[in-house]
Amino acid sequence: MRSWVKYILLSAVIIIFFGGGPLYIYLYALFFTILFAQLWAQIALFRITINRKIPDKGYFIGETIPICLEVKNIGRLPALWIYIEDRLPLGLSGKEIKEVFSLGGMKKQVLSFSVRACERGLYHFSPLKIMSGDILGLFHYRKECISQEEVIVFPRYKKIVFTDIGFMGLNALTKANMSFVTDPLVVIGSRDYQKGDPLKHIDWKATARTQSLKTRQIEYRKSLACAILLNGNLNDYISQDDFEKAIEIAASLSKWLLDRNGEVALYSNGRNKLYLEDRSLPVLGTSINDDKNQFIRILNSLALLHVGHSYPLYKLLDRIQSELSLGTALIFITPAVDNELWRRIVIEKKKGREIWVVLTKRLMQKEKEMYKQKGNSLKIKVFYAVENEEVGVIEFQLL
Protein backbone atom coordinates (compact mmCIF):
# COMPACT_ATOMS: atom_id res chain seq x y z
CA MET A 1 0.00 0.00 0.00
CA ARG A 2 2.86 2.38 0.75
CA SER A 3 4.10 2.02 -2.84
CA TRP A 4 0.87 3.60 -4.11
CA VAL A 5 1.07 6.67 -1.82
CA LYS A 6 3.59 8.53 -3.98
CA TYR A 7 1.40 8.10 -7.07
CA ILE A 8 -1.73 9.32 -5.26
CA LEU A 9 0.13 12.38 -3.98
CA LEU A 10 1.41 13.11 -7.49
CA SER A 11 -2.17 12.95 -8.85
CA ALA A 12 -3.30 15.46 -6.19
CA VAL A 13 -0.49 17.88 -7.16
CA ILE A 14 -1.49 17.68 -10.85
CA ILE A 15 -5.12 18.50 -10.04
CA ILE A 16 -4.18 21.46 -7.82
CA PHE A 17 -1.76 23.14 -10.21
CA PHE A 18 -2.91 22.03 -13.68
CA GLY A 19 -6.54 21.08 -13.30
CA GLY A 20 -8.22 17.82 -14.28
CA GLY A 21 -7.17 17.67 -17.96
CA PRO A 22 -3.54 16.55 -17.54
CA LEU A 23 -4.66 14.06 -14.88
CA TYR A 24 -6.24 11.81 -17.52
CA ILE A 25 -3.00 11.73 -19.50
CA TYR A 26 -1.08 10.94 -16.37
CA LEU A 27 -3.46 8.12 -15.38
CA TYR A 28 -3.30 6.55 -18.85
CA ALA A 29 0.51 6.69 -18.77
CA LEU A 30 0.56 5.24 -15.25
CA PHE A 31 -1.84 2.43 -16.20
CA PHE A 32 0.19 1.29 -19.20
CA THR A 33 3.45 1.65 -17.27
CA ILE A 34 2.14 -0.58 -14.46
CA LEU A 35 0.77 -3.11 -16.96
CA PHE A 36 4.08 -3.26 -18.82
CA ALA A 37 6.06 -3.57 -15.57
CA GLN A 38 3.85 -6.45 -14.38
CA LEU A 39 4.17 -8.35 -17.62
CA TRP A 40 7.93 -7.84 -17.61
CA ALA A 41 8.31 -9.09 -14.05
CA GLN A 42 6.07 -12.14 -14.56
CA ILE A 43 7.67 -13.20 -17.84
CA ALA A 44 11.19 -12.73 -16.44
CA LEU A 45 10.37 -14.80 -13.33
CA PHE A 46 8.75 -17.53 -15.45
CA ARG A 47 12.00 -17.90 -17.42
CA ILE A 48 14.16 -18.32 -14.31
CA THR A 49 15.34 -21.90 -13.57
CA ILE A 50 17.38 -23.24 -10.65
CA ASN A 51 19.40 -26.43 -10.50
CA ARG A 52 20.71 -27.64 -7.15
CA LYS A 53 23.87 -29.73 -7.45
CA ILE A 54 25.34 -31.98 -4.75
CA PRO A 55 28.51 -33.91 -5.74
CA ASP A 56 27.73 -37.13 -3.83
CA LYS A 57 24.64 -38.75 -2.37
CA GLY A 58 26.30 -40.21 0.73
CA TYR A 59 28.28 -38.54 3.52
CA PHE A 60 29.42 -39.50 7.00
CA ILE A 61 28.52 -37.68 10.20
CA GLY A 62 30.77 -34.65 10.61
CA GLU A 63 31.59 -34.28 6.93
CA THR A 64 30.98 -31.10 4.97
CA ILE A 65 28.44 -31.25 2.13
CA PRO A 66 29.12 -28.77 -0.70
CA ILE A 67 26.00 -27.45 -2.44
CA CYS A 68 25.84 -25.42 -5.64
CA LEU A 69 22.81 -23.51 -6.91
CA GLU A 70 22.91 -22.69 -10.60
CA VAL A 71 20.41 -19.93 -11.39
CA LYS A 72 19.69 -19.41 -15.11
CA ASN A 73 17.68 -16.84 -16.98
CA ILE A 74 16.71 -18.66 -20.16
CA GLY A 75 14.73 -15.68 -21.47
CA ARG A 76 15.89 -12.45 -23.08
CA LEU A 77 14.23 -10.10 -20.59
CA PRO A 78 16.48 -9.26 -17.62
CA ALA A 79 15.20 -9.98 -14.12
CA LEU A 80 15.61 -6.66 -12.32
CA TRP A 81 15.86 -8.33 -8.93
CA ILE A 82 15.55 -11.90 -7.66
CA TYR A 83 15.32 -13.16 -4.10
CA ILE A 84 16.25 -16.83 -3.54
CA GLU A 85 15.75 -18.79 -0.33
CA ASP A 86 16.91 -22.35 0.32
CA ARG A 87 15.99 -23.95 3.65
CA LEU A 88 18.01 -26.83 5.11
CA PRO A 89 16.53 -30.11 6.35
CA LEU A 90 16.73 -30.75 10.08
CA GLY A 91 19.90 -32.72 10.82
CA LEU A 92 22.08 -30.62 8.52
CA SER A 93 23.66 -27.53 10.01
CA GLY A 94 24.82 -24.44 8.20
CA LYS A 95 23.73 -20.99 7.09
CA GLU A 96 20.57 -21.03 5.01
CA ILE A 97 21.08 -19.25 1.73
CA LYS A 98 19.13 -16.02 1.21
CA GLU A 99 20.40 -13.99 -1.72
CA VAL A 100 19.17 -10.97 -3.71
CA PHE A 101 20.66 -10.13 -7.11
CA SER A 102 19.75 -9.10 -10.66
CA LEU A 103 20.16 -11.39 -13.65
CA GLY A 104 20.43 -10.34 -17.27
CA GLY A 105 18.83 -12.11 -20.17
CA MET A 106 20.45 -15.44 -21.17
CA LYS A 107 22.76 -15.19 -18.13
CA LYS A 108 23.40 -17.43 -15.14
CA GLN A 109 24.51 -16.97 -11.55
CA VAL A 110 26.21 -19.66 -9.45
CA LEU A 111 25.76 -19.66 -5.67
CA SER A 112 27.96 -21.99 -3.62
CA PHE A 113 27.69 -22.84 0.06
CA SER A 114 28.26 -25.80 2.35
CA VAL A 115 26.53 -27.51 5.25
CA ARG A 116 27.65 -30.03 7.86
CA ALA A 117 26.14 -33.48 8.39
CA CYS A 118 25.22 -33.71 12.08
CA GLU A 119 22.92 -36.72 12.33
CA ARG A 120 22.60 -39.92 10.33
CA GLY A 121 19.53 -40.28 8.16
CA LEU A 122 18.01 -39.61 4.77
CA TYR A 123 17.38 -35.93 4.04
CA HIS A 124 15.16 -34.48 1.33
CA PHE A 125 15.68 -30.86 0.36
CA SER A 126 12.62 -28.62 0.26
CA PRO A 127 11.63 -26.71 -2.91
CA LEU A 128 13.60 -23.54 -3.61
CA LYS A 129 11.64 -20.32 -3.13
CA ILE A 130 12.07 -17.50 -5.67
CA MET A 131 10.58 -14.02 -5.49
CA SER A 132 10.76 -11.13 -7.93
CA GLY A 133 8.83 -7.91 -8.65
CA ASP A 134 8.21 -5.05 -11.02
CA ILE A 135 10.39 -1.96 -11.44
CA LEU A 136 7.86 0.27 -9.66
CA GLY A 137 7.87 -1.84 -6.52
CA LEU A 138 4.08 -2.30 -6.59
CA PHE A 139 3.77 -6.06 -7.10
CA HIS A 140 5.77 -9.09 -5.95
CA TYR A 141 5.61 -12.54 -7.54
CA ARG A 142 6.67 -15.89 -6.10
CA LYS A 143 7.26 -19.40 -7.35
CA GLU A 144 8.83 -22.63 -6.12
CA CYS A 145 11.33 -24.80 -7.96
CA ILE A 146 10.69 -28.39 -6.95
CA SER A 147 13.95 -30.23 -6.36
CA GLN A 148 14.27 -33.98 -5.87
CA GLU A 149 17.76 -33.98 -4.38
CA GLU A 150 18.36 -36.10 -1.31
CA VAL A 151 21.39 -36.82 0.84
CA ILE A 152 21.99 -39.84 3.04
CA VAL A 153 24.22 -39.43 6.09
CA PHE A 154 25.97 -42.60 7.22
CA PRO A 155 26.95 -43.40 10.81
CA ARG A 156 30.62 -43.19 11.69
CA TYR A 157 32.73 -46.31 11.96
CA LYS A 158 35.95 -46.72 13.92
CA LYS A 159 38.84 -49.09 14.21
CA ILE A 160 38.15 -52.11 16.42
CA VAL A 161 40.72 -53.39 18.92
CA PHE A 162 40.22 -56.75 20.64
CA THR A 163 41.65 -57.29 24.10
CA ASP A 164 42.09 -60.27 26.42
CA ILE A 165 41.76 -62.87 23.65
CA GLY A 166 45.33 -64.04 23.17
CA PHE A 167 47.20 -65.15 20.04
CA MET A 168 46.46 -62.52 17.40
CA GLY A 169 43.23 -61.21 18.87
CA LEU A 170 40.00 -62.13 17.16
CA ASN A 171 41.92 -62.76 13.93
CA ALA A 172 42.83 -66.16 15.33
CA LEU A 173 39.23 -66.77 16.34
CA THR A 174 37.84 -65.94 12.90
CA LYS A 175 40.47 -68.00 11.11
CA ALA A 176 39.67 -70.98 13.32
CA ASN A 177 36.02 -70.77 12.29
CA MET A 178 36.59 -70.24 8.59
CA SER A 179 35.78 -73.20 6.39
CA PHE A 180 37.47 -73.97 3.11
CA VAL A 181 35.00 -73.55 0.25
CA THR A 182 35.66 -74.31 -3.40
CA ASP A 183 35.01 -71.69 -5.98
CA PRO A 184 33.95 -73.56 -9.15
CA LEU A 185 34.48 -70.48 -11.28
CA VAL A 186 38.22 -70.35 -10.57
CA VAL A 187 39.98 -73.26 -12.35
CA ILE A 188 43.77 -72.88 -12.37
CA GLY A 189 44.63 -76.00 -14.38
CA SER A 190 44.47 -79.78 -14.28
CA ARG A 191 46.56 -82.62 -12.84
CA ASP A 192 46.65 -86.40 -12.92
CA TYR A 193 43.75 -88.13 -11.27
CA GLN A 194 44.43 -89.42 -7.79
CA LYS A 195 42.50 -92.02 -5.88
CA GLY A 196 39.79 -90.32 -3.84
CA ASP A 197 39.29 -87.31 -6.11
CA PRO A 198 35.55 -86.50 -6.52
CA LEU A 199 34.17 -87.52 -9.89
CA LYS A 200 32.56 -84.09 -10.32
CA HIS A 201 36.06 -82.56 -10.41
CA ILE A 202 37.27 -84.66 -13.35
CA ASP A 203 38.34 -82.50 -16.31
CA TRP A 204 36.80 -84.48 -19.19
CA LYS A 205 38.21 -82.26 -21.92
CA ALA A 206 41.77 -82.68 -20.62
CA THR A 207 41.11 -86.42 -20.18
CA ALA A 208 40.03 -86.80 -23.81
CA ARG A 209 43.00 -84.78 -25.01
CA THR A 210 45.62 -86.72 -23.05
CA GLN A 211 43.89 -90.13 -22.97
CA SER A 212 44.36 -90.29 -19.18
CA LEU A 213 42.18 -89.18 -16.29
CA LYS A 214 42.73 -85.57 -15.28
CA THR A 215 41.29 -83.64 -12.32
CA ARG A 216 40.53 -79.94 -12.37
CA GLN A 217 42.64 -77.86 -10.00
CA ILE A 218 40.18 -75.49 -8.35
CA GLU A 219 41.17 -72.53 -6.23
CA TYR A 220 40.04 -72.78 -2.65
CA ARG A 221 39.13 -69.70 -0.70
CA LYS A 222 38.36 -69.05 2.94
CA SER A 223 34.89 -67.81 3.69
CA LEU A 224 33.20 -66.77 6.93
CA ALA A 225 29.50 -65.98 6.68
CA CYS A 226 28.25 -63.75 9.48
CA ALA A 227 24.87 -62.24 10.25
CA ILE A 228 24.90 -59.23 12.55
CA LEU A 229 21.65 -58.79 14.48
CA LEU A 230 21.43 -55.25 15.83
CA ASN A 231 18.93 -54.46 18.56
CA GLY A 232 17.00 -51.47 17.17
CA ASN A 233 14.38 -51.29 19.93
CA LEU A 234 14.79 -48.02 21.84
CA ASN A 235 13.03 -49.56 24.87
CA ASP A 236 16.14 -51.63 25.59
CA TYR A 237 18.51 -48.63 25.68
CA ILE A 238 19.06 -46.11 28.45
CA SER A 239 19.19 -43.16 26.07
CA GLN A 240 19.27 -42.27 22.38
CA ASP A 241 23.04 -41.73 22.67
CA ASP A 242 23.45 -45.38 23.68
CA PHE A 243 21.27 -46.34 20.71
CA GLU A 244 23.53 -44.38 18.33
CA LYS A 245 26.59 -45.96 19.94
CA ALA A 246 25.24 -49.44 19.11
CA ILE A 247 24.73 -48.38 15.49
CA GLU A 248 28.33 -47.15 15.34
CA ILE A 249 29.53 -50.47 16.77
CA ALA A 250 27.54 -52.39 14.13
CA ALA A 251 29.09 -50.31 11.33
CA SER A 252 32.60 -50.73 12.75
CA LEU A 253 32.26 -54.50 13.19
CA SER A 254 30.86 -54.89 9.67
CA LYS A 255 33.86 -53.05 8.27
CA TRP A 256 36.25 -55.17 10.34
CA LEU A 257 34.73 -58.43 9.11
CA LEU A 258 34.53 -57.35 5.46
CA ASP A 259 38.18 -56.28 5.53
CA ARG A 260 39.01 -59.86 6.53
CA ASN A 261 37.13 -61.38 3.60
CA GLY A 262 34.06 -62.18 5.66
CA GLU A 263 30.63 -62.39 4.07
CA VAL A 264 28.46 -60.13 6.20
CA ALA A 265 24.71 -59.60 6.48
CA LEU A 266 23.05 -57.11 8.81
CA TYR A 267 19.52 -57.18 10.19
CA SER A 268 17.73 -55.08 12.78
CA ASN A 269 14.39 -55.15 14.55
CA GLY A 270 14.31 -51.34 14.28
CA ARG A 271 11.87 -49.47 12.07
CA ASN A 272 12.80 -48.32 8.59
CA LYS A 273 12.36 -44.54 8.19
CA LEU A 274 10.96 -45.12 4.71
CA TYR A 275 8.20 -47.47 5.93
CA LEU A 276 7.10 -46.05 9.27
CA GLU A 277 3.44 -46.42 8.29
CA ASP A 278 3.80 -50.09 7.33
CA ARG A 279 2.22 -52.08 10.14
CA SER A 280 3.80 -55.33 8.98
CA LEU A 281 7.15 -54.00 10.30
CA PRO A 282 9.41 -55.15 7.44
CA VAL A 283 12.86 -56.33 8.49
CA LEU A 284 15.50 -53.65 8.08
CA GLY A 285 18.85 -54.75 6.73
CA THR A 286 20.72 -56.39 3.89
CA SER A 287 21.46 -60.03 3.17
CA ILE A 288 24.87 -61.41 2.25
CA ASN A 289 26.32 -60.07 -1.00
CA ASP A 290 29.86 -60.98 -1.93
CA ASP A 291 30.87 -57.77 -3.69
CA LYS A 292 32.62 -54.49 -2.94
CA ASN A 293 29.38 -52.57 -2.39
CA GLN A 294 28.21 -54.59 0.60
CA PHE A 295 29.56 -52.12 3.15
CA ILE A 296 27.65 -49.27 1.47
CA ARG A 297 24.46 -51.37 1.65
CA ILE A 298 25.02 -51.94 5.36
CA LEU A 299 25.66 -48.23 5.95
CA ASN A 300 22.47 -47.39 4.04
CA SER A 301 20.47 -49.72 6.27
CA LEU A 302 21.97 -48.21 9.42
CA ALA A 303 21.32 -44.67 8.17
CA LEU A 304 17.62 -45.51 7.68
CA LEU A 305 17.19 -47.00 11.16
CA HIS A 306 14.47 -45.08 12.99
CA VAL A 307 14.96 -44.09 16.62
CA GLY A 308 11.86 -45.55 18.23
CA HIS A 309 10.14 -48.51 19.81
CA SER A 310 9.87 -51.87 18.08
CA TYR A 311 9.50 -55.60 18.69
CA PRO A 312 12.01 -57.69 20.75
CA LEU A 313 15.29 -58.90 19.28
CA TYR A 314 14.47 -62.60 19.62
CA LYS A 315 11.54 -62.15 17.21
CA LEU A 316 13.96 -60.78 14.63
CA LEU A 317 15.90 -64.05 14.80
CA ASP A 318 12.68 -65.97 14.14
CA ARG A 319 11.84 -63.79 11.12
CA ILE A 320 15.20 -64.14 9.35
CA GLN A 321 15.65 -67.90 9.73
CA SER A 322 15.03 -68.42 6.02
CA GLU A 323 17.88 -66.01 5.22
CA LEU A 324 20.45 -67.88 7.31
CA SER A 325 22.42 -70.58 5.53
CA LEU A 326 23.93 -73.54 7.32
CA GLY A 327 27.09 -72.48 9.14
CA THR A 328 26.32 -68.76 9.26
CA ALA A 329 27.74 -67.24 12.44
CA LEU A 330 25.41 -65.00 14.47
CA ILE A 331 26.59 -61.79 16.11
CA PHE A 332 24.12 -60.09 18.46
CA ILE A 333 24.71 -56.41 19.23
CA THR A 334 22.50 -55.42 22.12
CA PRO A 335 22.66 -53.62 25.48
CA ALA A 336 21.36 -56.72 27.31
CA VAL A 337 20.22 -60.30 26.75
CA ASP A 338 16.86 -61.37 28.19
CA ASN A 339 15.76 -64.91 29.00
CA GLU A 340 13.86 -65.38 25.74
CA LEU A 341 16.89 -64.39 23.67
CA TRP A 342 19.11 -66.73 25.70
CA ARG A 343 16.67 -69.54 24.87
CA ARG A 344 16.95 -68.74 21.14
CA ILE A 345 20.74 -68.63 21.42
CA VAL A 346 20.79 -72.11 22.96
CA ILE A 347 18.67 -73.43 20.06
CA GLU A 348 20.99 -71.88 17.47
CA LYS A 349 24.06 -73.19 19.29
CA LYS A 350 22.66 -76.72 19.08
CA LYS A 351 22.48 -76.26 15.31
CA GLY A 352 26.27 -75.86 15.33
CA ARG A 353 26.38 -72.10 14.79
CA GLU A 354 29.19 -69.92 16.05
CA ILE A 355 27.61 -67.19 18.20
CA TRP A 356 29.02 -63.94 19.55
CA VAL A 357 27.25 -61.48 21.80
CA VAL A 358 28.43 -57.87 21.84
CA LEU A 359 27.11 -55.87 24.79
CA THR A 360 26.92 -52.09 24.39
CA LYS A 361 25.65 -51.05 27.83
CA ARG A 362 28.04 -50.09 30.62
CA LEU A 363 28.18 -53.14 32.91
CA MET A 364 28.62 -53.51 36.65
CA GLN A 365 31.10 -56.10 37.87
CA LYS A 366 28.29 -58.50 38.88
CA GLU A 367 26.79 -58.23 35.42
CA LYS A 368 30.15 -58.97 33.81
CA GLU A 369 30.55 -62.09 35.92
CA MET A 370 27.02 -63.24 35.08
CA TYR A 371 27.55 -62.83 31.32
CA LYS A 372 30.96 -64.49 31.55
CA GLN A 373 29.52 -67.55 33.29
CA LYS A 374 26.64 -67.73 30.85
CA GLY A 375 28.98 -67.48 27.86
CA ASN A 376 31.33 -70.15 29.20
CA SER A 377 28.46 -72.54 29.93
CA LEU A 378 27.07 -72.16 26.40
CA LYS A 379 30.51 -71.96 24.78
CA ILE A 380 29.80 -68.64 23.10
CA LYS A 381 31.92 -65.50 22.97
CA VAL A 382 30.55 -62.55 24.95
CA PHE A 383 32.21 -59.17 24.37
CA TYR A 384 31.81 -55.85 26.07
CA ALA A 385 32.28 -52.94 23.64
CA VAL A 386 33.90 -49.80 25.09
CA GLU A 387 34.58 -46.66 23.09
CA ASN A 388 38.03 -45.18 23.69
CA GLU A 389 37.57 -41.58 22.61
CA GLU A 390 41.20 -40.61 23.30
CA VAL A 391 42.57 -42.79 20.52
CA GLY A 392 39.37 -43.03 18.45
CA VAL A 393 38.87 -46.82 18.63
CA ILE A 394 36.27 -49.25 19.96
CA GLU A 395 37.68 -51.89 22.31
CA PHE A 396 36.07 -55.33 22.37
CA GLN A 397 36.76 -56.92 25.75
CA LEU A 398 36.19 -60.64 25.98
CA LEU A 399 34.29 -61.49 29.18
C-alpha positions in Angstrom: 0.0 0.0 0.0 2.9 2.4 0.8 4.1 2.0 -2.8 0.9 3.6 -4.1 1.1 6.7 -1.8 3.6 8.5 -4.0 1.4 8.1 -7.1 -1.7 9.3 -5.3 0.1 12.4 -4.0 1.4 13.1 -7.5 -2.2 13.0 -8.8 -3.3 15.5 -6.2 -0.5 17.9 -7.2 -1.5 17.7 -10.8 -5.1 18.5 -10.0 -4.2 21.5 -7.8 -1.8 23.1 -10.2 -2.9 22.0 -13.7 -6.5 21.1 -13.3 -8.2 17.8 -14.3 -7.2 17.7 -18.0 -3.5 16.5 -17.5 -4.7 14.1 -14.9 -6.2 11.8 -17.5 -3.0 11.7 -19.5 -1.1 10.9 -16.4 -3.5 8.1 -15.4 -3.3 6.6 -18.8 0.5 6.7 -18.8 0.6 5.2 -15.3 -1.8 2.4 -16.2 0.2 1.3 -19.2 3.5 1.6 -17.3 2.1 -0.6 -14.5 0.8 -3.1 -17.0 4.1 -3.3 -18.8 6.1 -3.6 -15.6 3.8 -6.5 -14.4 4.2 -8.4 -17.6 7.9 -7.8 -17.6 8.3 -9.1 -14.0 6.1 -12.1 -14.6 7.7 -13.2 -17.8 11.2 -12.7 -16.4 10.4 -14.8 -13.3 8.8 -17.5 -15.5 12.0 -17.9 -17.4 14.2 -18.3 -14.3 15.3 -21.9 -13.6 17.4 -23.2 -10.7 19.4 -26.4 -10.5 20.7 -27.6 -7.1 23.9 -29.7 -7.4 25.3 -32.0 -4.7 28.5 -33.9 -5.7 27.7 -37.1 -3.8 24.6 -38.8 -2.4 26.3 -40.2 0.7 28.3 -38.5 3.5 29.4 -39.5 7.0 28.5 -37.7 10.2 30.8 -34.7 10.6 31.6 -34.3 6.9 31.0 -31.1 5.0 28.4 -31.2 2.1 29.1 -28.8 -0.7 26.0 -27.4 -2.4 25.8 -25.4 -5.6 22.8 -23.5 -6.9 22.9 -22.7 -10.6 20.4 -19.9 -11.4 19.7 -19.4 -15.1 17.7 -16.8 -17.0 16.7 -18.7 -20.2 14.7 -15.7 -21.5 15.9 -12.5 -23.1 14.2 -10.1 -20.6 16.5 -9.3 -17.6 15.2 -10.0 -14.1 15.6 -6.7 -12.3 15.9 -8.3 -8.9 15.5 -11.9 -7.7 15.3 -13.2 -4.1 16.3 -16.8 -3.5 15.7 -18.8 -0.3 16.9 -22.4 0.3 16.0 -23.9 3.7 18.0 -26.8 5.1 16.5 -30.1 6.4 16.7 -30.7 10.1 19.9 -32.7 10.8 22.1 -30.6 8.5 23.7 -27.5 10.0 24.8 -24.4 8.2 23.7 -21.0 7.1 20.6 -21.0 5.0 21.1 -19.3 1.7 19.1 -16.0 1.2 20.4 -14.0 -1.7 19.2 -11.0 -3.7 20.7 -10.1 -7.1 19.7 -9.1 -10.7 20.2 -11.4 -13.6 20.4 -10.3 -17.3 18.8 -12.1 -20.2 20.5 -15.4 -21.2 22.8 -15.2 -18.1 23.4 -17.4 -15.1 24.5 -17.0 -11.5 26.2 -19.7 -9.4 25.8 -19.7 -5.7 28.0 -22.0 -3.6 27.7 -22.8 0.1 28.3 -25.8 2.3 26.5 -27.5 5.3 27.7 -30.0 7.9 26.1 -33.5 8.4 25.2 -33.7 12.1 22.9 -36.7 12.3 22.6 -39.9 10.3 19.5 -40.3 8.2 18.0 -39.6 4.8 17.4 -35.9 4.0 15.2 -34.5 1.3 15.7 -30.9 0.4 12.6 -28.6 0.3 11.6 -26.7 -2.9 13.6 -23.5 -3.6 11.6 -20.3 -3.1 12.1 -17.5 -5.7 10.6 -14.0 -5.5 10.8 -11.1 -7.9 8.8 -7.9 -8.6 8.2 -5.0 -11.0 10.4 -2.0 -11.4 7.9 0.3 -9.7 7.9 -1.8 -6.5 4.1 -2.3 -6.6 3.8 -6.1 -7.1 5.8 -9.1 -6.0 5.6 -12.5 -7.5 6.7 -15.9 -6.1 7.3 -19.4 -7.4 8.8 -22.6 -6.1 11.3 -24.8 -8.0 10.7 -28.4 -6.9 13.9 -30.2 -6.4 14.3 -34.0 -5.9 17.8 -34.0 -4.4 18.4 -36.1 -1.3 21.4 -36.8 0.8 22.0 -39.8 3.0 24.2 -39.4 6.1 26.0 -42.6 7.2 26.9 -43.4 10.8 30.6 -43.2 11.7 32.7 -46.3 12.0 35.9 -46.7 13.9 38.8 -49.1 14.2 38.2 -52.1 16.4 40.7 -53.4 18.9 40.2 -56.7 20.6 41.7 -57.3 24.1 42.1 -60.3 26.4 41.8 -62.9 23.7 45.3 -64.0 23.2 47.2 -65.2 20.0 46.5 -62.5 17.4 43.2 -61.2 18.9 40.0 -62.1 17.2 41.9 -62.8 13.9 42.8 -66.2 15.3 39.2 -66.8 16.3 37.8 -65.9 12.9 40.5 -68.0 11.1 39.7 -71.0 13.3 36.0 -70.8 12.3 36.6 -70.2 8.6 35.8 -73.2 6.4 37.5 -74.0 3.1 35.0 -73.5 0.3 35.7 -74.3 -3.4 35.0 -71.7 -6.0 33.9 -73.6 -9.1 34.5 -70.5 -11.3 38.2 -70.4 -10.6 40.0 -73.3 -12.4 43.8 -72.9 -12.4 44.6 -76.0 -14.4 44.5 -79.8 -14.3 46.6 -82.6 -12.8 46.7 -86.4 -12.9 43.8 -88.1 -11.3 44.4 -89.4 -7.8 42.5 -92.0 -5.9 39.8 -90.3 -3.8 39.3 -87.3 -6.1 35.6 -86.5 -6.5 34.2 -87.5 -9.9 32.6 -84.1 -10.3 36.1 -82.6 -10.4 37.3 -84.7 -13.4 38.3 -82.5 -16.3 36.8 -84.5 -19.2 38.2 -82.3 -21.9 41.8 -82.7 -20.6 41.1 -86.4 -20.2 40.0 -86.8 -23.8 43.0 -84.8 -25.0 45.6 -86.7 -23.1 43.9 -90.1 -23.0 44.4 -90.3 -19.2 42.2 -89.2 -16.3 42.7 -85.6 -15.3 41.3 -83.6 -12.3 40.5 -79.9 -12.4 42.6 -77.9 -10.0 40.2 -75.5 -8.4 41.2 -72.5 -6.2 40.0 -72.8 -2.6 39.1 -69.7 -0.7 38.4 -69.0 2.9 34.9 -67.8 3.7 33.2 -66.8 6.9 29.5 -66.0 6.7 28.2 -63.7 9.5 24.9 -62.2 10.3 24.9 -59.2 12.6 21.7 -58.8 14.5 21.4 -55.3 15.8 18.9 -54.5 18.6 17.0 -51.5 17.2 14.4 -51.3 19.9 14.8 -48.0 21.8 13.0 -49.6 24.9 16.1 -51.6 25.6 18.5 -48.6 25.7 19.1 -46.1 28.4 19.2 -43.2 26.1 19.3 -42.3 22.4 23.0 -41.7 22.7 23.5 -45.4 23.7 21.3 -46.3 20.7 23.5 -44.4 18.3 26.6 -46.0 19.9 25.2 -49.4 19.1 24.7 -48.4 15.5 28.3 -47.2 15.3 29.5 -50.5 16.8 27.5 -52.4 14.1 29.1 -50.3 11.3 32.6 -50.7 12.8 32.3 -54.5 13.2 30.9 -54.9 9.7 33.9 -53.1 8.3 36.2 -55.2 10.3 34.7 -58.4 9.1 34.5 -57.3 5.5 38.2 -56.3 5.5 39.0 -59.9 6.5 37.1 -61.4 3.6 34.1 -62.2 5.7 30.6 -62.4 4.1 28.5 -60.1 6.2 24.7 -59.6 6.5 23.1 -57.1 8.8 19.5 -57.2 10.2 17.7 -55.1 12.8 14.4 -55.1 14.5 14.3 -51.3 14.3 11.9 -49.5 12.1 12.8 -48.3 8.6 12.4 -44.5 8.2 11.0 -45.1 4.7 8.2 -47.5 5.9 7.1 -46.1 9.3 3.4 -46.4 8.3 3.8 -50.1 7.3 2.2 -52.1 10.1 3.8 -55.3 9.0 7.1 -54.0 10.3 9.4 -55.2 7.4 12.9 -56.3 8.5 15.5 -53.6 8.1 18.9 -54.7 6.7 20.7 -56.4 3.9 21.5 -60.0 3.2 24.9 -61.4 2.2 26.3 -60.1 -1.0 29.9 -61.0 -1.9 30.9 -57.8 -3.7 32.6 -54.5 -2.9 29.4 -52.6 -2.4 28.2 -54.6 0.6 29.6 -52.1 3.2 27.6 -49.3 1.5 24.5 -51.4 1.6 25.0 -51.9 5.4 25.7 -48.2 6.0 22.5 -47.4 4.0 20.5 -49.7 6.3 22.0 -48.2 9.4 21.3 -44.7 8.2 17.6 -45.5 7.7 17.2 -47.0 11.2 14.5 -45.1 13.0 15.0 -44.1 16.6 11.9 -45.5 18.2 10.1 -48.5 19.8 9.9 -51.9 18.1 9.5 -55.6 18.7 12.0 -57.7 20.8 15.3 -58.9 19.3 14.5 -62.6 19.6 11.5 -62.2 17.2 14.0 -60.8 14.6 15.9 -64.1 14.8 12.7 -66.0 14.1 11.8 -63.8 11.1 15.2 -64.1 9.4 15.6 -67.9 9.7 15.0 -68.4 6.0 17.9 -66.0 5.2 20.5 -67.9 7.3 22.4 -70.6 5.5 23.9 -73.5 7.3 27.1 -72.5 9.1 26.3 -68.8 9.3 27.7 -67.2 12.4 25.4 -65.0 14.5 26.6 -61.8 16.1 24.1 -60.1 18.5 24.7 -56.4 19.2 22.5 -55.4 22.1 22.7 -53.6 25.5 21.4 -56.7 27.3 20.2 -60.3 26.7 16.9 -61.4 28.2 15.8 -64.9 29.0 13.9 -65.4 25.7 16.9 -64.4 23.7 19.1 -66.7 25.7 16.7 -69.5 24.9 16.9 -68.7 21.1 20.7 -68.6 21.4 20.8 -72.1 23.0 18.7 -73.4 20.1 21.0 -71.9 17.5 24.1 -73.2 19.3 22.7 -76.7 19.1 22.5 -76.3 15.3 26.3 -75.9 15.3 26.4 -72.1 14.8 29.2 -69.9 16.1 27.6 -67.2 18.2 29.0 -63.9 19.5 27.2 -61.5 21.8 28.4 -57.9 21.8 27.1 -55.9 24.8 26.9 -52.1 24.4 25.6 -51.1 27.8 28.0 -50.1 30.6 28.2 -53.1 32.9 28.6 -53.5 36.6 31.1 -56.1 37.9 28.3 -58.5 38.9 26.8 -58.2 35.4 30.1 -59.0 33.8 30.5 -62.1 35.9 27.0 -63.2 35.1 27.6 -62.8 31.3 31.0 -64.5 31.5 29.5 -67.5 33.3 26.6 -67.7 30.8 29.0 -67.5 27.9 31.3 -70.2 29.2 28.5 -72.5 29.9 27.1 -72.2 26.4 30.5 -72.0 24.8 29.8 -68.6 23.1 31.9 -65.5 23.0 30.5 -62.6 25.0 32.2 -59.2 24.4 31.8 -55.8 26.1 32.3 -52.9 23.6 33.9 -49.8 25.1 34.6 -46.7 23.1 38.0 -45.2 23.7 37.6 -41.6 22.6 41.2 -40.6 23.3 42.6 -42.8 20.5 39.4 -43.0 18.4 38.9 -46.8 18.6 36.3 -49.3 20.0 37.7 -51.9 22.3 36.1 -55.3 22.4 36.8 -56.9 25.7 36.2 -60.6 26.0 34.3 -61.5 29.2 
